[in-house]
Amino acid sequence: MRNLLNVFAVQVADPARREPARRKLRQLEGVTSVSDGPAGWLVAVAPLDESGPPESTDTIVFESDEPSLPSGGPLDPTVLGSRGHRDVGVLKLAPGEDDAIAVRSCGGLVPAYWAATPDGWAVGTRLTYFARYLPDPRLDPLQNAVWLTGHPASIEGRTFLSGVSVVRRGEFVRLRGRSAERRRYWDPRPPSVSRPDPQTAAAHASQLRTCLITALERDLAPQGNVLSLSGGVDSSLLALIARRILGAHLGSLSVLPSVSSPSYEEEVARLRRLRDEEGIEPGYEFEGDLSARLRVLDEAPPVAYHVPHPVLCYLPRVTASGDVRVLTGGEMGDETTGSLGSTTSDWLAETGLIELLRHRESLPGRDRDVLRWLVRRRRLRSSHRIGYPRTLPSFTRPELQEELTDIRRDALARVVSQDAPWRSLWHYLEVSEFTSMGWEAASSLGVRRSYPFMHRELLELVLACHPGELIGPGDKKLLRAAFRG
């Protein structure tokens, strides 16, 4: 299993203020130790499950598949971007030119935040720590309003707390004096992608199969695994991998469709049949109608984060009734393995008129009118899917809508101007903080989060494929090829 920690480090240069700060850090949720670091840093650590404490207080590896990272000497985050490295999140504290460097992994399982304080800097992996430590935390109105639309996006690296920023996946922040510089160290996209020959397509399917099996094998514990089971393709596939291929113990957490839904009985019967056939137990089932989901929002883990995801809201009930060590699920599967809603923009961008005519039978949807698809392609400049909402709820202040409109326009212009494939997916990966919500809620309960569809190896594979390998006709073509039969 990966070594996973929560960490919160603060600079307190004044010796008279260090002991009060130390006491405050010890009160943070899950913290098992507070140590002195270099250059006036205090480091609070909260290991998860079987993870051990960091080897040193100057280099804290809070997410890693690597055996270890060097504890001494300089840290060059750009080296981590080369192929062959695994996902890693690390905080390097050092006196001298750099006060700190915080590196977030490419998959972004564990977030990294930073903020200026009266004493210097604070860096950590949970937003709740900042809310409880900062002397006067304030809300960021726009960022909170965006999440009320159902878009789990960070606007320009902002968080729900004003003045606290998040490091995007595959990026690092370098803190020097009173300035912060954020830079990207990982962008695996090739200059261009093309439709593969049958042999290459088969190799890609084989690689995807290996990626998913390896991810689940790495993440699952001997006991206490719970799958967020919706009955869809992604979560059902993970159930089959865990039980038939890995032979792992697996329970499930399902939010049922509304009883008034015409497909209620059919969907519930399919879920229960899958659990019975694969020996998935215990199986937790919860109401899924709108009124039940609104009620359960009050039961969400008490964290400084929006947690609208019903599975996470119901998680405290599950942890109270049994041992839960890992929560896994098929989240982000649509985005990373292909769906008509998520992948069509990139498919259109990589498919010209000649390809439209040549691969007419492979158009993603049911519409086989090439002219209509060509018109849709010409409209991409205004219709790229970038992860930001167009409008905010009507009860928000008008100036917030104006600010969002400007930010969205600039973001769309950057996406359109890129000379690289997968422009929509790449921007979505940059701004989506769905994984941070999962980490904040689950780790507050001592539970590890697992996203088999959202880690470095899988992302590098998908970003090297042509979108036509994922959709057209239908969706999840590569995934279905990887596990056919």
KOLVEXVEX-255041 format. One record per residue (C-alpha): x negated, y, z. Coordinates in nm, 2 decimals, decimal comma. Each point is the difference from the previous one (the first is absolute). Last residue first. Layout:
N
<<X; Y; Z>>,
...
//
This chain:
485
<<1,47; -1,16; -2,19>>,
<<-0,12; 0,34; -0,11>>,
<<-0,19; 0,17; 0,28>>,
<<-0,25; 0,22; -0,19>>,
<<0,23; 0,03; -0,30>>,
<<0,28; 0,13; 0,22>>,
<<-0,23; 0,26; 0,16>>,
<<-0,14; 0,11; -0,34>>,
<<0,36; 0,05; -0,14>>,
<<0,12; 0,19; 0,30>>,
<<0,27; 0,16; -0,21>>,
<<0,22; -0,08; -0,30>>,
<<-0,11; 0,03; -0,36>>,
<<-0,22; 0,19; 0,04>>,
<<-0,17; 0,04; 0,34>>,
<<-0,32; -0,09; 0,18>>,
<<-0,23; -0,10; -0,29>>,
<<0,14; 0,29; -0,20>>,
<<-0,14; 0,24; 0,26>>,
<<-0,35; -0,10; -0,13>>,
<<-0,22; -0,15; 0,27>>,
<<-0,31; 0,15; 0,17>>,
<<0,22; 0,19; 0,25>>,
<<0,17; -0,33; 0,10>>,
<<-0,33; -0,18; 0,07>>,
<<-0,15; 0,29; 0,21>>,
<<0,33; 0,03; 0,19>>,
<<0,00; -0,37; 0,08>>,
<<-0,36; 0,00; 0,13>>,
<<0,05; 0,32; 0,20>>,
<<0,32; -0,08; 0,19>>,
<<0,37; 0,07; -0,04>>,
<<0,20; -0,30; -0,12>>,
<<-0,11; -0,22; 0,30>>,
<<0,11; 0,28; 0,24>>,
<<-0,07; -0,12; 0,36>>,
<<0,08; 0,20; 0,31>>,
<<-0,15; -0,11; 0,33>>,
<<0,23; 0,02; 0,31>>,
<<-0,10; 0,15; 0,34>>,
<<0,34; 0,18; 0,02>>,
<<-0,15; 0,34; -0,08>>,
<<-0,19; -0,18; -0,27>>,
<<0,32; -0,08; -0,18>>,
<<0,15; 0,35; -0,01>>,
<<-0,31; 0,19; -0,09>>,
<<-0,13; -0,26; -0,24>>,
<<0,33; -0,03; -0,19>>,
<<0,04; 0,38; -0,03>>,
<<-0,36; 0,01; -0,12>>,
<<0,07; -0,26; -0,27>>,
<<0,29; 0,20; -0,13>>,
<<-0,24; 0,30; -0,03>>,
<<0,03; 0,05; -0,38>>,
<<-0,20; 0,29; -0,13>>,
<<-0,31; -0,15; -0,17>>,
<<0,16; -0,33; -0,09>>,
<<0,29; 0,19; -0,17>>,
<<-0,26; 0,21; -0,19>>,
<<-0,17; -0,32; -0,13>>,
<<0,33; -0,16; -0,09>>,
<<0,10; 0,30; -0,21>>,
<<-0,34; 0,04; -0,17>>,
<<-0,04; -0,37; -0,08>>,
<<-0,26; 0,05; -0,27>>,
<<-0,25; 0,29; -0,01>>,
<<-0,04; 0,34; -0,17>>,
<<0,18; 0,19; 0,27>>,
<<0,19; 0,31; -0,12>>,
<<0,34; -0,15; 0,06>>,
<<-0,07; -0,08; 0,36>>,
<<-0,15; 0,34; 0,08>>,
<<0,30; 0,18; -0,16>>,
<<0,23; -0,22; 0,20>>,
<<-0,18; 0,10; 0,32>>,
<<0,02; 0,37; -0,08>>,
<<0,37; -0,02; -0,07>>,
<<0,06; -0,20; 0,32>>,
<<-0,18; 0,25; 0,21>>,
<<0,19; 0,29; -0,15>>,
<<0,34; -0,17; 0,04>>,
<<-0,09; -0,11; 0,36>>,
<<-0,08; 0,36; 0,10>>,
<<0,33; 0,13; -0,15>>,
<<0,19; -0,28; 0,17>>,
<<-0,16; 0,10; 0,33>>,
<<0,09; 0,36; -0,06>>,
<<0,36; -0,09; -0,03>>,
<<0,01; -0,14; 0,36>>,
<<0,13; -0,35; 0,04>>,
<<0,37; -0,08; 0,03>>,
<<0,04; -0,09; -0,37>>,
<<-0,24; -0,29; 0,03>>,
<<-0,32; 0,04; -0,21>>,
<<-0,02; -0,01; -0,37>>,
<<-0,24; -0,15; -0,26>>,
<<-0,14; -0,27; 0,23>>,
<<-0,38; -0,08; -0,03>>,
<<-0,12; -0,35; -0,09>>,
<<-0,15; 0,08; -0,33>>,
<<0,23; -0,16; -0,26>>,
<<-0,08; 0,18; -0,32>>,
<<0,31; 0,18; -0,13>>,
<<-0,10; 0,34; -0,11>>,
<<-0,30; -0,07; -0,22>>,
<<0,14; -0,34; -0,07>>,
<<0,27; 0,15; -0,23>>,
<<-0,18; -0,11; -0,31>>,
<<0,00; -0,36; 0,12>>,
<<0,38; 0,01; 0,06>>,
<<0,04; 0,12; -0,36>>,
<<-0,21; -0,29; -0,12>>,
<<0,21; -0,24; 0,21>>,
<<0,32; 0,14; -0,16>>,
<<-0,16; -0,04; -0,35>>,
<<-0,09; -0,36; 0,07>>,
<<0,36; -0,10; 0,08>>,
<<-0,03; -0,34; 0,17>>,
<<0,18; 0,10; 0,32>>,
<<0,01; -0,29; 0,24>>,
<<-0,29; 0,13; 0,19>>,
<<-0,38; -0,06; -0,01>>,
<<-0,05; 0,00; -0,38>>,
<<-0,17; -0,33; -0,08>>,
<<0,19; -0,09; -0,31>>,
<<-0,10; 0,33; -0,16>>,
<<-0,37; -0,09; 0,04>>,
<<-0,13; 0,11; -0,34>>,
<<0,24; 0,29; -0,03>>,
<<-0,07; 0,13; 0,34>>,
<<-0,37; -0,07; -0,04>>,
<<0,00; 0,21; -0,32>>,
<<0,19; 0,28; 0,17>>,
<<-0,23; 0,01; 0,31>>,
<<0,01; -0,20; 0,32>>,
<<-0,24; 0,10; 0,28>>,
<<0,20; 0,30; 0,13>>,
<<0,33; -0,20; -0,04>>,
<<-0,13; -0,28; 0,22>>,
<<-0,13; 0,24; 0,25>>,
<<0,35; 0,17; 0,03>>,
<<0,17; -0,34; 0,00>>,
<<-0,19; -0,14; 0,30>>,
<<0,20; 0,10; 0,31>>,
<<0,37; -0,03; -0,10>>,
<<-0,04; -0,28; -0,25>>,
<<-0,21; -0,20; 0,25>>,
<<-0,36; -0,11; -0,01>>,
<<-0,25; -0,17; 0,23>>,
<<-0,13; 0,30; 0,20>>,
<<0,31; 0,22; 0,03>>,
<<0,26; -0,27; 0,03>>,
<<-0,22; -0,20; 0,25>>,
<<-0,05; 0,31; 0,22>>,
<<0,18; -0,19; 0,29>>,
<<-0,01; -0,37; -0,04>>,
<<-0,04; -0,07; 0,37>>,
<<-0,22; -0,08; 0,30>>,
<<0,04; 0,07; 0,37>>,
<<-0,28; -0,16; 0,20>>,
<<-0,03; -0,08; 0,37>>,
<<0,36; -0,05; 0,12>>,
<<0,06; -0,21; 0,31>>,
<<0,37; -0,01; 0,07>>,
<<0,32; 0,17; 0,11>>,
<<-0,14; 0,35; 0,08>>,
<<-0,21; 0,00; -0,32>>,
<<0,31; -0,07; -0,21>>,
<<0,20; 0,28; 0,16>>,
<<-0,29; 0,24; -0,04>>,
<<-0,01; -0,09; -0,37>>,
<<0,35; 0,11; -0,08>>,
<<-0,10; 0,36; -0,08>>,
<<-0,30; -0,14; -0,20>>,
<<0,23; -0,21; -0,21>>,
<<0,24; 0,29; -0,04>>,
<<-0,26; 0,23; -0,16>>,
<<0,09; 0,35; 0,10>>,
<<-0,30; 0,04; 0,23>>,
<<-0,10; 0,37; 0,00>>,
<<-0,31; 0,04; 0,21>>,
<<-0,10; 0,12; 0,34>>,
<<0,07; -0,34; 0,15>>,
<<0,27; -0,15; 0,23>>,
<<0,06; -0,32; -0,19>>,
<<0,33; 0,01; -0,18>>,
<<0,30; -0,08; 0,22>>,
<<0,19; 0,33; -0,07>>,
<<-0,03; -0,08; -0,37>>,
<<0,20; -0,31; 0,08>>,
<<0,32; 0,19; 0,01>>,
<<-0,04; 0,14; -0,35>>,
<<-0,09; -0,34; -0,14>>,
<<0,31; -0,15; 0,16>>,
<<0,22; 0,27; -0,15>>,
<<-0,14; -0,05; -0,34>>,
<<0,05; -0,37; -0,02>>,
<<-0,31; -0,23; 0,06>>,
<<0,08; -0,20; 0,31>>,
<<-0,29; -0,20; 0,13>>,
<<-0,13; -0,35; -0,05>>,
<<-0,30; -0,15; 0,18>>,
<<-0,12; -0,34; -0,13>>,
<<-0,21; -0,20; 0,24>>,
<<-0,10; -0,18; -0,20>>,
<<-0,09; -0,06; -0,36>>,
<<0,01; -0,37; -0,08>>,
<<-0,03; 0,05; -0,37>>,
<<0,34; -0,16; -0,10>>,
<<0,18; 0,15; 0,30>>,
<<-0,13; 0,35; -0,05>>,
<<0,07; 0,00; -0,37>>,
<<0,35; -0,13; 0,06>>,
<<0,06; 0,27; 0,26>>,
<<-0,10; 0,28; -0,24>>,
<<0,20; -0,15; -0,29>>,
<<0,31; -0,03; 0,22>>,
<<-0,04; 0,36; 0,11>>,
<<-0,03; 0,12; -0,36>>,
<<0,30; -0,20; -0,12>>,
<<0,22; 0,10; 0,29>>,
<<-0,08; 0,37; -0,03>>,
<<0,02; 0,03; -0,38>>,
<<0,33; 0,20; -0,01>>,
<<-0,14; 0,24; 0,27>>,
<<0,24; 0,06; 0,28>>,
<<-0,21; -0,19; 0,25>>,
<<-0,29; 0,24; -0,08>>,
<<-0,32; -0,17; -0,10>>,
<<-0,20; -0,18; 0,27>>,
<<-0,32; 0,14; 0,15>>,
<<-0,22; -0,30; 0,03>>,
<<-0,29; -0,08; 0,24>>,
<<-0,18; -0,33; -0,06>>,
<<-0,21; -0,25; 0,18>>,
<<-0,31; -0,17; -0,14>>,
<<-0,25; -0,26; 0,11>>,
<<-0,25; -0,05; -0,28>>,
<<-0,02; -0,30; -0,24>>,
<<-0,22; 0,21; -0,23>>,
<<0,14; -0,11; -0,34>>,
<<0,36; -0,11; 0,08>>,
<<0,08; 0,21; 0,31>>,
<<-0,19; 0,33; -0,05>>,
<<0,01; -0,01; -0,38>>,
<<0,37; -0,08; 0,00>>,
<<0,09; 0,27; 0,24>>,
<<-0,22; 0,25; -0,19>>,
<<0,20; -0,08; -0,31>>,
<<0,33; 0,06; 0,18>>,
<<-0,13; 0,34; 0,11>>,
<<-0,09; 0,11; -0,35>>,
<<0,29; -0,15; -0,20>>,
<<0,28; 0,12; 0,22>>,
<<0,15; -0,19; 0,29>>,
<<-0,06; 0,29; 0,24>>,
<<-0,25; -0,17; 0,23>>,
<<-0,22; 0,23; 0,21>>,
<<-0,23; -0,29; 0,10>>,
<<-0,09; -0,06; 0,36>>,
<<-0,33; -0,17; 0,11>>,
<<-0,03; -0,09; 0,37>>,
<<-0,23; -0,30; -0,02>>,
<<-0,33; -0,09; -0,17>>,
<<-0,02; 0,36; -0,12>>,
<<0,06; 0,11; -0,36>>,
<<-0,21; 0,28; -0,16>>,
<<-0,29; -0,19; -0,17>>,
<<0,22; -0,28; -0,13>>,
<<0,26; 0,25; -0,12>>,
<<-0,26; 0,21; -0,19>>,
<<-0,17; -0,31; -0,15>>,
<<0,33; -0,14; -0,13>>,
<<0,09; 0,34; -0,15>>,
<<-0,33; 0,07; -0,16>>,
<<-0,04; -0,35; -0,13>>,
<<0,33; 0,01; -0,18>>,
<<-0,09; 0,34; -0,14>>,
<<-0,33; -0,13; -0,13>>,
<<0,17; -0,30; -0,18>>,
<<0,25; 0,24; -0,16>>,
<<-0,29; 0,22; -0,12>>,
<<-0,18; -0,30; -0,14>>,
<<0,32; -0,10; -0,19>>,
<<0,02; 0,35; -0,15>>,
<<-0,37; -0,02; -0,10>>,
<<0,06; -0,33; -0,18>>,
<<0,32; 0,12; -0,17>>,
<<-0,17; 0,31; -0,14>>,
<<0,04; 0,32; 0,20>>,
<<0,21; 0,31; -0,08>>,
<<-0,24; 0,30; 0,04>>,
<<-0,12; 0,21; 0,28>>,
<<-0,20; 0,32; 0,00>>,
<<-0,28; 0,18; 0,19>>,
<<0,00; -0,27; 0,27>>,
<<0,18; 0,07; 0,33>>,
<<-0,20; -0,10; 0,30>>,
<<0,02; 0,34; 0,18>>,
<<-0,17; -0,02; 0,34>>,
<<-0,22; 0,26; 0,19>>,
<<0,24; 0,29; -0,01>>,
<<-0,08; 0,32; 0,20>>,
<<0,13; 0,20; 0,29>>,
<<-0,21; 0,29; 0,14>>,
<<0,08; 0,14; 0,34>>,
<<-0,15; 0,32; 0,14>>,
<<-0,05; 0,12; 0,36>>,
<<-0,35; -0,15; 0,04>>,
<<-0,01; -0,28; -0,25>>,
<<0,27; -0,26; -0,03>>,
<<-0,02; -0,23; -0,30>>,
<<0,33; -0,16; -0,10>>,
<<0,01; -0,33; -0,19>>,
<<0,22; -0,13; -0,29>>,
<<0,11; -0,34; -0,13>>,
<<0,34; 0,04; 0,17>>,
<<0,08; 0,36; 0,08>>,
<<-0,14; 0,15; 0,32>>,
<<0,28; 0,16; 0,20>>,
<<0,02; 0,35; 0,13>>,
<<0,10; 0,15; 0,34>>,
<<0,05; 0,38; -0,01>>,
<<0,38; -0,02; 0,02>>,
<<0,12; -0,34; 0,12>>,
<<0,22; -0,20; -0,23>>,
<<-0,31; -0,06; -0,22>>,
<<-0,16; 0,18; -0,29>>,
<<-0,23; -0,16; -0,26>>,
<<0,13; 0,21; -0,29>>,
<<0,36; -0,09; 0,08>>,
<<-0,01; -0,35; 0,16>>,
<<0,27; -0,22; -0,15>>,
<<0,25; -0,25; 0,14>>,
<<0,28; 0,13; -0,22>>,
<<0,34; -0,07; 0,18>>,
<<0,12; 0,36; -0,04>>,
<<-0,05; 0,06; 0,38>>,
<<-0,36; -0,08; -0,06>>,
<<-0,04; 0,32; -0,20>>,
<<0,15; 0,21; 0,27>>,
<<-0,26; -0,11; 0,26>>,
<<-0,28; 0,09; -0,24>>,
<<0,16; 0,34; -0,07>>,
<<0,06; 0,10; 0,36>>,
<<-0,35; -0,10; 0,14>>,
<<0,08; -0,05; 0,37>>,
<<-0,20; 0,15; 0,28>>,
<<-0,24; -0,15; 0,25>>,
<<-0,12; 0,24; 0,28>>,
<<-0,28; -0,15; 0,21>>,
<<-0,08; -0,29; -0,23>>,
<<-0,02; -0,33; 0,18>>,
<<0,35; -0,15; -0,02>>,
<<0,08; 0,11; -0,35>>,
<<-0,35; -0,09; -0,12>>,
<<0,03; -0,35; 0,15>>,
<<0,34; -0,05; -0,16>>,
<<-0,16; 0,07; -0,34>>,
<<-0,20; -0,33; 0,03>>,
<<-0,33; -0,08; -0,15>>,
<<-0,21; 0,28; 0,15>>,
<<-0,23; 0,30; -0,04>>,
<<0,00; 0,31; 0,22>>,
<<-0,23; 0,29; -0,07>>,
<<-0,17; 0,29; 0,18>>,
<<0,08; 0,12; 0,35>>,
<<0,31; 0,22; -0,08>>,
<<0,11; -0,29; -0,23>>,
<<-0,02; -0,05; -0,38>>,
<<0,19; -0,29; -0,13>>,
<<-0,07; -0,34; -0,16>>,
<<0,20; -0,31; -0,10>>,
<<-0,10; -0,35; -0,12>>,
<<0,26; -0,26; -0,10>>,
<<-0,04; -0,37; 0,05>>,
<<0,14; -0,21; -0,30>>,
<<-0,13; 0,25; -0,25>>,
<<-0,07; -0,25; -0,28>>,
<<-0,31; 0,18; -0,10>>,
<<-0,11; 0,04; 0,36>>,
<<-0,03; 0,33; 0,17>>,
<<-0,34; 0,15; 0,08>>,
<<-0,05; 0,26; 0,28>>,
<<-0,33; 0,18; 0,01>>,
<<-0,09; 0,21; 0,31>>,
<<-0,20; 0,29; 0,14>>,
<<-0,21; 0,00; -0,32>>,
<<-0,33; 0,21; -0,02>>,
<<-0,12; -0,09; 0,34>>,
<<0,17; -0,22; 0,26>>,
<<0,17; -0,32; -0,12>>,
<<0,34; -0,17; 0,02>>,
<<0,08; -0,25; -0,28>>,
<<0,37; -0,12; -0,02>>,
<<0,06; -0,30; -0,22>>,
<<0,28; -0,16; -0,20>>,
<<-0,10; -0,29; -0,23>>,
<<0,16; -0,19; -0,28>>,
<<-0,25; -0,24; -0,17>>,
<<-0,31; 0,10; -0,20>>,
<<-0,08; -0,19; -0,31>>,
<<0,07; 0,29; -0,24>>,
<<-0,15; 0,33; 0,10>>,
<<0,21; 0,24; 0,20>>,
<<-0,17; -0,08; 0,33>>,
<<-0,32; 0,16; -0,13>>,
<<0,18; 0,33; -0,02>>,
<<0,05; 0,00; 0,38>>,
<<-0,37; 0,05; 0,06>>,
<<-0,05; -0,04; 0,38>>,
<<-0,32; 0,12; 0,15>>,
<<-0,20; -0,19; 0,26>>,
<<0,11; -0,24; 0,27>>,
<<0,29; -0,23; 0,04>>,
<<-0,03; -0,19; -0,32>>,
<<0,33; -0,15; -0,11>>,
<<0,13; -0,34; 0,11>>,
<<0,14; -0,33; -0,12>>,
<<0,20; 0,18; -0,27>>,
<<0,38; -0,05; -0,01>>,
<<0,03; 0,33; 0,19>>,
<<0,23; 0,25; 0,16>>,
<<-0,09; 0,21; 0,30>>,
<<-0,38; -0,01; -0,04>>,
<<-0,14; 0,24; 0,25>>,
<<-0,35; 0,13; -0,06>>,
<<-0,14; 0,24; 0,26>>,
<<0,16; -0,18; 0,30>>,
<<-0,16; -0,33; -0,07>>,
<<0,10; -0,36; -0,06>>,
<<0,37; 0,08; -0,01>>,
<<0,23; -0,19; 0,23>>,
<<0,13; -0,34; -0,12>>,
<<0,30; -0,08; -0,20>>,
<<0,21; -0,30; 0,11>>,
<<0,32; 0,19; 0,06>>,
<<-0,05; 0,37; -0,09>>,
<<-0,28; 0,20; 0,16>>,
<<0,08; 0,34; 0,16>>,
<<-0,31; 0,22; 0,01>>,
<<-0,05; 0,35; 0,15>>,
<<-0,32; 0,18; -0,11>>,
<<-0,12; 0,32; 0,16>>,
<<-0,23; 0,21; -0,21>>,
<<-0,25; 0,25; 0,14>>,
<<-0,27; -0,04; -0,26>>,
<<-0,02; -0,38; 0,01>>,
<<0,27; -0,22; 0,16>>,
<<0,11; -0,04; 0,35>>,
<<0,25; -0,29; 0,05>>,
<<0,37; -0,03; 0,08>>,
<<0,12; -0,36; 0,02>>,
<<0,32; -0,21; -0,02>>,
<<0,23; 0,24; -0,17>>,
<<0,34; -0,16; -0,08>>,
<<0,20; 0,32; 0,03>>,
<<-0,20; 0,31; 0,09>>,
<<-0,04; 0,06; 0,38>>,
<<-0,37; -0,07; -0,02>>,
<<-0,04; 0,29; -0,24>>,
<<0,15; 0,25; 0,25>>,
<<-0,24; -0,12; 0,27>>,
<<-0,30; 0,05; -0,23>>,
<<0,12; 0,35; -0,10>>,
<<0,02; 0,10; 0,37>>,
<<-0,35; -0,15; 0,04>>,
<<-0,15; 0,17; -0,30>>,
<<0,12; 0,36; 0,06>>,
<<-0,27; 0,10; 0,25>>,
<<-0,27; -0,15; -0,23>>,
<<0,10; 0,24; -0,28>>,
<<-0,07; -0,18; -0,34>>,
<<0,33; -0,18; -0,02>>,
<<0,03; -0,16; -0,35>>,
<<0,28; -0,25; -0,03>>,
<<0,03; -0,36; -0,11>>,
<<0,31; -0,21; -0,04>>,
<<-0,02; -0,37; -0,11>>,
<<0,24; -0,27; -0,08>>,
<<-0,17; -0,31; -0,09>>,
<<0,02; -0,28; -0,26>>,
<<-0,26; -0,27; -0,07>>,
<<0,15; -0,20; -0,28>>,
<<0,11; -0,36; 0,06>>,
//
